[in-house]
Amino acid sequence: MYPEGGNEGGGGDYLPSGGGLKSRLGANIEGLIPLILIIIIAAYAGSKLGFWSIPYVDSDDPAYMLIIGEPSHELKNILDEDKDLVRYTVRDAYSMAVSPEQQLQQYQIVMLDQSKQADKSVPRVLGDAIKEWVKKGGKFIVVKDSGIYRAGAADVIGWKATFGDIMPVECNLEKDYVPTCTKPIRITGKIFRQDFKHQIMEGIEVAHADPDGVYFLETFNVVPVGNQVAYIQNMTTPAYYPGVVEKTWFGIGKVIYFNYDPGATKGVFENTLRYLS
C-alpha cells in the first residue's frame, strides 16, 4: 500500500524536475567560483606587470607614456610636475623601428611630438604598428606637424600614408599646391571649448582664462575629420583653426591631435592625461 498519489516504482524518492535543475545549476555555479577567482586574479596581476591593459583597473596609478620625439620645455615641466598622473620615457622614432609592436605594448599612452625637431619623419614599420596598436585600444597623441613624413619616402607628405585612417585631421593642398601641414601659422589667439561634454575641456570654457590674456601660438590650417573638442581663434583676425581633435576606435582606441603646443595649456593637457588614463 502506498500513500495517496504515490508511485509503485519507488515514488517516495521522486523530486520534481524543477528542483533537480535548480540543484544542478547551484552545484555547477559553486564549482565555477574558484575558476572565476583565478581568472580575475591572473588578469589583475598581468595588468600590474604590464603584460596587458585593463580599463579602470589601475585608474589611481600613474599612466606610463612614451614620447617619440622631444617635448617642448613647457610641456616637459608639466610632465615633471605631474608624476602622480604620468611617468614618461622619451625615445627617438628610429629607435622604435625594431619590434615596434612589442615596444608599444609597454605603454598606455604614446605621444608623437617632433614639432621642435627638424626631422618629422616616422619609419613605415612604426607607423603600421601604431595604427594597429590604436585599433586594439591604444591611446595616441599627435602634436602639430609631427610625423608628416615617412622615412625614406620623398613622395609621402601628411599622415594618411603612414598612419592610415586613425588620424582625426587631414593635411590638404592649398591653392599653391603646398600641403597645409607644412605651413606653420603664427597667431595671437585663444582656445575655446567646442564639445561641452568632453572631459578634455571640463571646467575650461576658454583659455587663456584671463580676459586680457592671449597665447602666441604656432598652428596649422589642417582639416578636422574627427570630433573637434576645441578650436583656436585668432584674436587679431577673424580666422579659426582646429585646436584639439579626437578620433576613437571601437570605444577604446583613441587618437588626440593638438594643433598647438599642449605645454601652453596646462589644464587642458592634464585633463587629457586623466581622460586617456
WOWOFEN-V437844 format. One record per residue. N is the residue number from 1. RES is the residue in one letter. PHI is phi in whole degrees, -180 to 180 (NA if undefined). OMEGA is omega in whole degrees, -180 to 180 (none if undefined). Layout:
N/RES/PHI/OMEGA, N/RES/PHI/OMEGA
This chain:
1/M/NA/-179, 2/Y/-117/177, 3/P/-58/-179, 4/E/-58/-179, 5/G/85/-178, 6/G/-77/-177, 7/N/-135/-176, 8/E/-68/-177, 9/G/-87/-179, 10/G/81/-176, 11/G/-64/180, 12/G/-63/-180, 13/D/-98/-175, 14/Y/-76/175, 15/L/-119/177, 16/P/-58/-177, 17/S/-60/-180, 18/G/-62/-180, 19/G/-66/180, 20/G/-66/180, 21/L/-64/180, 22/K/-62/-180, 23/S/-64/-179, 24/R/-66/178, 25/L/-62/179, 26/G/-61/179, 27/A/-65/180, 28/N/-65/180, 29/I/-63/178, 30/E/-61/179, 31/G/-71/-179, 32/L/-82/-175, 33/I/-56/179, 34/P/-60/179, 35/L/-65/178, 36/I/-62/179, 37/L/-63/179, 38/I/-63/180, 39/I/-63/-180, 40/I/-64/-180, 41/I/-64/180, 42/A/-65/180, 43/A/-64/-180, 44/Y/-67/179, 45/A/-64/179, 46/G/-63/177, 47/S/-66/179, 48/K/-64/-179, 49/L/-83/176, 50/G/86/179, 51/F/-73/176, 52/W/-157/-177, 53/S/-119/177, 54/I/-117/-178, 55/P/-55/174, 56/Y/74/-180, 57/V/-66/-177, 58/D/-110/-173, 59/S/-63/-179, 60/D/-92/-179, 61/D/-91/175, 62/P/-61/176, 63/A/-79/176, 64/Y/-96/-174, 65/M/-123/174, 66/L/-104/175, 67/I/-107/176, 68/I/-97/-176, 69/G/119/-179, 70/E/-156/180, 71/P/-71/176, 72/S/-67/179, 73/H/-60/-179, 74/E/-66/180, 75/L/-69/179, 76/K/-63/178, 77/N/-62/178, 78/I/-63/-179, 79/L/-62/-180, 80/D/-70/180, 81/E/-78/-172, 82/D/-104/-180, 83/K/-67/176, 84/D/-76/180, 85/L/-98/-171, 86/V/-153/169, 87/R/-119/-171, 88/Y/-128/176, 89/T/-130/180, 90/V/-107/180, 91/R/-133/174, 92/D/-87/-178, 93/A/-59/-175, 94/Y/-75/176, 95/S/-74/179, 96/M/-96/-175, 97/A/-77/180, 98/V/-98/-179, 99/S/48/-177, 100/P/-62/-179, 101/E/-60/-179, 102/Q/-69/180, 103/Q/-66/-178, 104/L/-65/-177, 105/Q/-64/-179, 106/Q/-80/-172, 107/Y/-125/174, 108/Q/-86/-178, 109/I/-131/173, 110/V/-124/178, 111/M/-119/176, 112/L/-101/-178, 113/D/-133/177, 114/Q/-108/-171, 115/S/-64/178, 116/K/-96/-177, 117/Q/-104/177, 118/A/-72/-179, 119/D/-90/-179, 120/K/-114/-178, 121/S/-102/180, 122/V/-133/176, 123/P/-60/-178, 124/R/-58/-177, 125/V/-64/178, 126/L/-71/178, 127/G/-60/179, 128/D/-64/-179, 129/A/-67/179, 130/I/-64/180, 131/K/-59/-179, 132/E/-70/179, 133/W/-63/179, 134/V/-64/-178, 135/K/-69/176, 136/K/-99/175, 137/G/119/-180, 138/G/-71/180, 139/K/-113/-170, 140/F/-125/176, 141/I/-115/176, 142/V/-123/-177, 143/V/-111/173, 144/K/50/-174, 145/D/-98/180, 146/S/-67/174, 147/G/73/-177, 148/I/-82/177, 149/Y/-120/172, 150/R/-101/-177, 151/A/-56/176, 152/G/78/-179, 153/A/-121/-176, 154/A/-68/-178, 155/D/-90/-178, 156/V/-105/175, 157/I/-136/-176, 158/G/102/-173, 159/W/-97/-170, 160/K/-59/-176, 161/A/-71/-177, 162/T/-93/-175, 163/F/-112/179, 164/G/67/-174, 165/D/-100/-177, 166/I/-82/-174, 167/M/-74/180, 168/P/-85/177, 169/V/-134/178, 170/E/-125/178, 171/C/-106/-177, 172/N/-105/178, 173/L/-85/173, 174/E/-88/-176, 175/K/-60/180, 176/D/-90/179, 177/Y/66/175, 178/V/-98/-180, 179/P/-61/-177, 180/T/-64/-179, 181/C/-78/177, 182/T/-106/-176, 183/K/-117/179, 184/P/-66/179, 185/I/-119/-180, 186/R/-102/-175, 187/I/-134/168, 188/T/-106/-170, 189/G/-147/175, 190/K/-130/-180, 191/I/-115/-176, 192/F/-112/177, 193/R/-71/177, 194/Q/-113/176, 195/D/-92/-172, 196/F/-77/178, 197/K/-103/-173, 198/H/-84/-177, 199/Q/-66/-177, 200/I/-62/-180, 201/M/-107/-179, 202/E/-61/-179, 203/G/78/-178, 204/I/-127/178, 205/E/-84/-180, 206/V/-151/175, 207/A/-130/17, 208/H/-77/-178, 209/A/-70/176, 210/D/-68/-179, 211/P/-53/-180, 212/D/-95/-177, 213/G/-86/177, 214/V/-140/174, 215/Y/-110/173, 216/F/-100/-168, 217/L/-114/166, 218/E/-105/-177, 219/T/-140/-178, 220/F/-139/-178, 221/N/-87/-180, 222/V/-83/-177, 223/V/-106/179, 224/P/-74/175, 225/V/-123/177, 226/G/-116/179, 227/N/-80/-179, 228/Q/-83/-177, 229/V/-78/-180, 230/A/-149/178, 231/Y/-129/180, 232/I/-105/175, 233/Q/-115/173, 234/N/-73/-175, 235/M/-84/178, 236/T/-110/176, 237/T/-138/180, 238/P/-82/-176, 239/A/-91/177, 240/Y/-127/179, 241/Y/-141/173, 242/P/-59/178, 243/G/-107/177, 244/V/-128/-177, 245/V/-130/-176, 246/E/-126/170, 247/K/-135/-178, 248/T/-116/179, 249/W/-128/177, 250/F/56/176, 251/G/80/-177, 252/I/-122/176, 253/G/-73/-176, 254/K/-138/172, 255/V/-125/179, 256/I/-113/178, 257/Y/-109/174, 258/F/-103/179, 259/N/-91/176, 260/Y/-162/178, 261/D/-71/-179, 262/P/-63/176, 263/G/-66/179, 264/A/-76/-176, 265/T/-125/-175, 266/K/-61/-178, 267/G/-63/179, 268/V/-64/-178, 269/F/-69/177, 270/E/-63/175, 271/N/-60/179, 272/T/-65/178, 273/L/-62/179, 274/R/-64/-179, 275/Y/-63/-177, 276/L/-81/-179, 277/S/-82/none
